[in-house]
Amino acid sequence: MPTPKQMEKLAASMGKKAARERSLGPKDDMPDEYWHALLDDADDQAAVSV
């Protein structure tokens, strides 16, 4: 796994800024987008099986 400094260097070489947001941990709440994606996928699978 690259170090944060290595990731920043790679991102700079690609013309983008490195993400500064920390990743989610096991005790963190999941973002609303995650739950919407799960529910949308479940709806799509239910429609296919009917």
N, C-alpha and C positions, 0 to 999 in steps of 0.2 A: 504494500500500500504506500503510495507516495506521501511525503510529508506535506503539510500545508504550504510551505515555501515552494516546494516543487510544483504543487498544483497551481499556485499563483503564477509561477514562471510559465507553465504550460498554457494557462489561460491567456496570459499576456502575449504569448507567441501566436495565439489563435485570434487575437484582436478582441478578446472579451475579458471582462473582469471576473475574477474568481468569486464564487459564492461565499458569502460571509455568514450565511444562516446555518445554525447548527442543525444536525439531523435529529429526528425524533427518537426518544428513548422509550423503553417499555412502559413507563408510567405516564408518558405524555398523552394528551388527548389527540386523537386523529383529526385531521382537518375535515371540514364539511365536504370538500370535494371528493375525498376518499369514500365517504359513506354514500354520497350521491352516485358515484361510479359503481359501487357495489349494488345498490338498489336498481340502477338502470340496467346493469348486466343481468340481474336476476329476472327483471321484467322481460328482457329480450329472450332469455332462455325459456321462460314460461310460455311466451308466445310461440316459440318454435316447437315446443313439445305438445302443444294443443292441436 
